[in-house]
Amino acid sequence: MIQINLSWLSGIFSFGELNPQLGYVSVEDPEFFAQGDEAYQILEDIRSIWMDRDCSVEQAFQAWICFNL
């Protein structure tokens, strides 16, 4: 199985934070926090949205929030 480097999929946004180096995803509203395997699955989901929609990381993260929270 190929491991995809998600280090580029990080950032602090006005609505939350993606941090693959420390393995967490946080959202301000609604309040949400994931770490470890759950966070890495969310990062993979966000990467898929990013690839499918050809949008920014921020837009992909917002889309994931809309679909899942």
Phi, psi and omega in degrees: 000134180276129176269128179265131178283118182258012185299331179287342183270064182222160177164158173249122182240168181296341184248357180168188184217141173246125180221088180290334179296318179263356175071049175214158176227130177229147179230137182283310185216110006286150184296127183207142176214133175226146177218167178066221184302320179298317179295319180294326176294320177297317178299321176296319178297317179295320177299319179297317177298315180303316181290317183292323186261351183051057182234180178284164176301318180300316179293322178294320178296316178298320178296317178300317178300313180299321182284332193242342182242000000 
